[in-house]
Amino acid sequence: MPKRALSSLFTWQKILMGLALVMIAIIFLLPIYRLIALSIQVDGSFSLANYTTILQDSKTWSVMGDTILIVLGSTTISVTLGIVFAWLVAYTDIRGGKRLMQLFIILPFVIPSYITTLAWTQFFGANGLYEKLAELFPFSLGSVNLYSMGGIIFVLGFSHYPLVYLLSISVFRKIPREVEHASRVSGASSWQTFRRVTLPLALPGIASGGFLAFLANLDNFGIPAFLGIPAKIDVLSTYIYQQVVGFGPTAFERASTLSVLLGVIALMGTFLQWLLLRKSKRIETTVEDEKARFFLRKSKVIVEIILWSFLLLTSLVPLLAMGDDLFTSCLWG
């Protein structure tokens, strides 16, 4: 290729790179700058009065405490479910079509959060399917109140575990089975091999998926608003909304200040992910091994029944709720 053509190619690459940086600055950096600038302004001049006023308010610390508790609880559920399903699909010999199973796993994340929340409230409602199923048992299961801290954590955790699953399953499949065989030959049990070998090697995918679930749980508005506002439980996302709709002379300044605090919590999650990735072990192989490594034998049928029951419940409940709403709207015209 002539030198002139090469120089022209490099010139176009630099131009495209420059345009990309400009677009990133306009789309991402400029809004962040405007948000921070608005939070440190009072009557058009620089001031930290917004931060001092908000941080001296006991309501702010109550909201931040509830936010952290809900995010940590829901992220724990998401990470646990994501690891379990990723390991089962990647390692075991479960039947029923793993591709179809993966579709059901992803559905709770694809469906809008307000639809998911509405579905779960209908499911656990006074005349819902849960109450009808509970009548079949000889003992009392008790009612479930989703309009509570536990209800918010439950729905958020079940809605975002697919993120952990999607980023973990490929890492599980890339772990060389020879390393695990060496651990078993050395006398380690299946649990010890998973804890000391498999889990550390899968940590990059788990940490990345857990971080995305953490962010999704942190900035989610629909679920905390639907379940939390009636129960007078505020998180930062709903509290910011309340500040904006409340108007007033300092509404937007307070909302921007709270948004910066929300960003600080997100940066704390980023730092934790960096620490986990720093200590994790990198896998050199890029080939995914899709063959089963762990055979369930006699417990296969029981595991499959539990697995599919869980997937059908968590995936079809929102779809049935959507279908019921559609049927009702069509019926009443």
C-alpha positions as CSV (number, residue, x, y, z in Angstrom):
1,M,0.0,0.0,0.0
2,P,1.4,3.4,-0.9
3,K,2.6,5.7,1.8
4,R,0.0,8.4,0.8
5,A,-2.8,5.8,1.3
6,L,-1.4,4.8,4.7
7,S,-1.2,8.4,5.9
8,S,-4.7,9.0,4.6
9,L,-6.0,6.0,6.5
10,F,-4.3,7.1,9.7
11,T,-5.7,10.6,9.3
12,W,-9.3,9.2,9.0
13,Q,-8.7,7.0,12.1
14,K,-7.6,10.1,14.1
15,I,-10.6,12.0,12.8
16,L,-13.0,9.2,13.8
17,M,-11.3,8.9,17.2
18,G,-11.6,12.6,17.8
19,L,-15.3,12.6,16.8
20,A,-15.9,9.6,19.2
21,L,-14.2,11.5,22.1
22,V,-16.4,14.6,21.3
23,M,-19.5,12.5,21.3
24,I,-18.5,10.8,24.6
25,A,-17.9,14.2,26.2
26,I,-21.3,15.6,25.0
27,I,-23.4,12.5,25.9
28,F,-21.7,11.5,29.2
29,L,-19.3,14.0,30.6
30,L,-21.3,17.2,30.0
31,P,-24.4,16.0,31.9
32,I,-22.2,15.0,34.8
33,Y,-20.5,18.3,34.8
34,R,-23.9,20.1,34.7
35,L,-25.1,18.0,37.6
36,I,-22.1,18.7,39.8
37,A,-22.2,22.4,38.8
38,L,-25.8,22.7,39.8
39,S,-25.2,21.1,43.1
40,I,-22.6,23.6,44.1
41,Q,-24.5,26.7,43.1
42,V,-26.8,28.9,45.2
43,D,-28.4,31.9,43.6
44,G,-25.9,31.6,40.7
45,S,-22.8,31.6,42.9
46,F,-20.4,28.9,44.2
47,S,-21.5,27.5,47.5
48,L,-21.6,24.2,49.4
49,A,-24.7,25.1,51.2
50,N,-26.7,22.4,49.4
51,Y,-24.4,19.7,50.7
52,T,-24.3,21.0,54.3
53,T,-28.1,21.4,54.4
54,I,-28.8,17.9,53.0
55,L,-26.1,16.2,55.0
56,Q,-27.4,17.8,58.2
57,D,-30.9,16.5,57.5
58,S,-31.6,13.2,59.3
59,K,-34.0,12.2,56.5
60,T,-31.0,12.1,54.1
61,W,-29.1,9.6,56.3
62,S,-32.3,7.5,56.7
63,V,-32.8,7.4,52.9
64,M,-29.1,6.6,52.3
65,G,-29.2,3.8,54.9
66,D,-32.3,2.3,53.4
67,T,-30.8,2.6,49.9
68,I,-27.5,0.8,50.9
69,L,-29.4,-1.9,52.8
70,I,-31.8,-2.6,49.9
71,V,-29.0,-2.5,47.3
72,L,-26.8,-4.8,49.2
73,G,-29.6,-7.3,50.0
74,S,-30.9,-7.4,46.4
75,T,-27.4,-7.6,45.0
76,T,-26.7,-10.6,47.3
77,I,-29.8,-12.3,45.9
78,S,-28.8,-11.5,42.3
79,V,-25.2,-12.8,42.7
80,T,-26.3,-16.0,44.5
81,L,-28.9,-16.9,42.0
82,G,-26.7,-15.9,39.1
83,I,-23.8,-18.1,40.3
84,V,-26.1,-21.1,41.0
85,F,-27.8,-21.0,37.6
86,A,-24.5,-20.3,35.7
87,W,-22.9,-23.3,37.5
88,L,-25.9,-25.6,36.9
89,V,-26.1,-24.8,33.2
90,A,-22.4,-24.8,32.5
91,Y,-21.4,-27.8,34.6
92,T,-24.2,-30.3,35.1
93,D,-26.0,-32.7,32.9
94,I,-29.5,-31.3,33.4
95,R,-31.9,-32.0,30.6
96,G,-34.7,-30.0,29.0
97,G,-32.7,-27.8,26.6
98,K,-30.2,-25.4,28.1
99,R,-30.9,-22.9,25.4
100,L,-34.6,-22.8,26.3
101,M,-33.6,-22.6,30.0
102,Q,-31.4,-19.6,29.3
103,L,-34.3,-17.9,27.6
104,F,-36.4,-18.3,30.8
105,I,-33.5,-17.1,32.9
106,I,-33.2,-13.8,30.9
107,L,-36.9,-13.0,30.8
108,P,-37.2,-11.4,34.2
109,F,-34.6,-8.8,33.2
110,V,-36.1,-8.1,29.8
111,I,-39.6,-7.4,31.1
112,P,-40.1,-3.8,32.4
113,S,-39.7,-3.5,36.1
114,Y,-43.1,-2.0,36.7
115,I,-44.7,-4.9,35.0
116,T,-42.7,-7.3,37.1
117,T,-43.6,-5.5,40.3
118,L,-47.3,-5.5,39.3
119,A,-47.2,-9.2,38.6
120,W,-45.6,-10.1,41.9
121,T,-48.1,-7.9,43.8
122,Q,-50.9,-9.7,42.1
123,F,-49.3,-13.1,42.7
124,F,-49.0,-12.5,46.5
125,G,-52.2,-10.5,46.7
126,A,-55.3,-11.4,48.8
127,N,-56.9,-13.3,45.9
128,G,-53.7,-14.1,44.1
129,L,-52.3,-17.5,43.0
130,Y,-50.1,-17.7,46.1
131,E,-53.0,-17.7,48.5
132,K,-54.8,-20.4,46.4
133,L,-51.7,-22.6,46.4
134,A,-51.2,-22.0,50.1
135,E,-54.6,-23.5,50.8
136,L,-53.4,-26.8,49.4
137,F,-50.9,-27.3,52.2
138,P,-52.0,-28.8,55.6
139,F,-50.1,-26.0,57.4
140,S,-50.2,-22.3,57.1
141,L,-47.6,-20.6,54.9
142,G,-48.5,-17.1,56.0
143,S,-49.1,-14.0,53.8
144,V,-46.4,-12.1,52.0
145,N,-46.3,-8.3,52.1
146,L,-44.3,-7.0,49.2
147,Y,-44.9,-3.4,50.4
148,S,-41.9,-3.6,52.7
149,M,-38.2,-3.5,52.8
150,G,-38.0,-7.3,52.2
151,G,-40.4,-7.1,49.3
152,I,-38.3,-4.5,47.5
153,I,-35.2,-6.5,48.1
154,F,-36.9,-9.7,46.8
155,V,-38.3,-8.2,43.6
156,L,-35.0,-6.3,42.8
157,G,-32.9,-9.4,43.4
158,F,-35.0,-11.6,41.2
159,S,-35.2,-9.0,38.4
160,H,-31.4,-8.5,38.0
161,Y,-29.8,-11.9,38.6
162,P,-29.8,-12.6,34.8
163,L,-27.0,-10.0,34.6
164,V,-24.8,-12.1,36.9
165,Y,-25.7,-15.2,35.0
166,L,-24.9,-13.9,31.6
167,L,-21.4,-12.6,32.6
168,S,-20.6,-15.7,34.7
169,I,-21.6,-18.6,32.5
170,S,-19.0,-18.1,29.8
171,V,-16.2,-17.7,32.4
172,F,-17.3,-21.0,34.1
173,R,-17.1,-22.8,30.7
174,K,-13.6,-21.4,30.1
175,I,-12.1,-22.8,33.3
176,P,-9.8,-25.7,32.3
177,R,-11.3,-29.0,33.6
178,E,-7.7,-30.3,34.1
179,V,-7.2,-27.8,37.0
180,E,-10.3,-29.1,38.7
181,H,-9.3,-32.7,38.1
182,A,-5.9,-32.0,39.7
183,S,-7.7,-30.6,42.8
184,R,-9.9,-33.6,43.1
185,V,-6.9,-36.0,42.6
186,S,-5.1,-34.1,45.4
187,G,-7.8,-35.1,47.8
188,A,-10.1,-32.1,47.7
189,S,-13.9,-32.6,47.9
190,S,-16.3,-31.2,45.3
191,W,-17.1,-28.3,47.6
192,Q,-13.5,-27.6,48.3
193,T,-12.7,-27.6,44.6
194,F,-15.5,-25.2,43.9
195,R,-14.5,-22.9,46.7
196,R,-10.7,-22.9,46.2
197,V,-10.4,-23.4,42.4
198,T,-13.6,-22.8,40.4
199,L,-14.9,-19.8,42.3
200,P,-11.6,-17.8,42.2
201,L,-11.2,-18.5,38.5
202,A,-14.8,-17.4,37.8
203,L,-14.4,-14.3,39.9
204,P,-13.9,-11.8,36.9
205,G,-17.3,-12.7,35.5
206,I,-19.0,-12.8,38.8
207,A,-17.6,-9.5,39.9
208,S,-18.6,-7.8,36.6
209,G,-22.1,-9.2,36.7
210,G,-22.4,-8.4,40.4
211,F,-21.3,-4.8,39.7
212,L,-23.9,-4.4,36.9
213,A,-26.6,-5.9,39.2
214,F,-25.4,-3.5,41.9
215,L,-25.9,-0.5,39.6
216,A,-29.2,-1.8,38.3
217,N,-30.5,-2.2,41.9
218,L,-29.1,1.2,42.9
219,D,-30.7,3.3,40.1
220,N,-33.9,1.4,39.7
221,F,-36.9,3.6,40.1
222,G,-40.0,1.6,39.2
223,I,-39.7,-1.2,41.9
224,P,-38.9,1.1,44.9
225,A,-41.5,3.6,43.8
226,F,-44.3,1.0,43.3
227,L,-43.5,-0.9,46.6
228,G,-41.7,1.7,48.7
229,I,-43.7,4.9,48.4
230,P,-47.0,3.3,49.8
231,A,-45.0,1.9,52.7
232,K,-43.2,5.2,53.2
233,I,-39.8,3.6,52.4
234,D,-37.6,6.0,50.4
235,V,-34.4,5.2,48.5
236,L,-32.3,7.8,46.7
237,S,-33.9,7.3,43.3
238,T,-37.4,7.9,44.6
239,Y,-36.3,10.6,47.0
240,I,-34.7,12.5,44.1
241,Y,-38.0,12.3,42.2
242,Q,-39.9,13.6,45.2
243,Q,-37.6,16.6,45.4
244,V,-38.1,17.4,41.7
245,V,-41.9,17.1,41.7
246,G,-42.1,19.1,44.9
247,F,-40.8,22.1,43.1
248,G,-39.8,25.0,45.3
249,P,-36.9,27.4,44.8
250,T,-34.2,24.8,45.7
251,A,-35.8,21.7,44.3
252,F,-33.4,21.1,41.4
253,E,-30.4,22.0,43.5
254,R,-31.4,19.5,46.2
255,A,-32.1,16.8,43.5
256,S,-28.7,17.4,41.9
257,T,-27.0,17.2,45.2
258,L,-28.7,13.9,46.1
259,S,-27.8,12.6,42.6
260,V,-24.2,13.3,43.3
261,L,-24.4,11.3,46.5
262,L,-26.0,8.5,44.5
263,G,-23.0,8.7,42.1
264,V,-20.7,8.4,45.1
265,I,-22.3,5.2,46.1
266,A,-21.9,3.9,42.6
267,L,-18.2,4.8,42.6
268,M,-17.9,2.8,45.9
269,G,-19.3,-0.2,44.0
270,T,-16.8,0.5,41.2
271,F,-13.9,0.5,43.7
272,L,-15.1,-2.8,45.2
273,Q,-15.3,-4.4,41.8
274,W,-11.7,-3.1,41.0
275,L,-10.5,-4.7,44.2
276,L,-12.1,-8.1,43.4
277,L,-10.8,-8.0,39.8
278,R,-7.3,-7.1,41.0
279,K,-7.2,-10.2,43.2
280,S,-8.8,-12.5,40.7
281,K,-6.9,-15.0,38.5
282,R,-7.1,-14.6,34.8
283,I,-8.0,-17.5,32.5
284,E,-5.8,-17.8,29.5
285,T,-8.0,-20.1,27.4
286,T,-10.7,-18.6,25.2
287,V,-12.4,-21.9,24.3
288,E,-15.7,-22.6,26.0
289,D,-16.2,-26.2,27.1
290,E,-19.9,-26.9,27.0
291,K,-19.7,-30.6,28.0
292,A,-21.0,-31.6,31.4
293,R,-18.4,-31.9,34.2
294,F,-20.7,-32.8,37.1
295,F,-23.2,-35.6,36.9
296,L,-26.3,-35.4,39.1
297,R,-27.2,-39.1,38.8
298,K,-30.1,-39.9,41.2
299,S,-30.8,-36.3,42.2
300,K,-31.1,-35.2,38.5
301,V,-34.9,-35.4,38.4
302,I,-35.3,-33.5,41.7
303,V,-32.9,-30.8,40.6
304,E,-34.7,-30.4,37.2
305,I,-38.1,-30.2,38.9
306,I,-37.0,-27.5,41.3
307,L,-35.1,-25.6,38.6
308,W,-37.9,-25.6,36.0
309,S,-40.5,-24.8,38.7
310,F,-38.5,-21.8,39.7
311,L,-37.9,-20.6,36.2
312,L,-41.6,-21.0,35.1
313,L,-42.7,-19.2,38.3
314,T,-40.3,-16.3,38.0
315,S,-40.6,-16.0,34.2
316,L,-44.3,-16.7,33.5
317,V,-45.8,-14.7,36.4
318,P,-45.0,-11.3,34.7
319,L,-46.1,-12.6,31.3
320,L,-49.4,-13.9,32.8
321,A,-49.9,-10.6,34.5
322,M,-49.4,-8.8,31.2
323,G,-51.8,-11.1,29.5
324,D,-54.4,-10.7,32.2
325,D,-54.1,-6.9,31.9
326,L,-54.4,-7.1,28.1
327,F,-57.4,-9.3,28.3
328,T,-59.1,-7.0,30.8
329,S,-58.4,-3.9,28.7
330,C,-59.8,-5.6,25.6
331,L,-62.8,-6.9,27.5
332,W,-63.7,-3.4,28.8
333,G,-62.8,-1.7,25.5
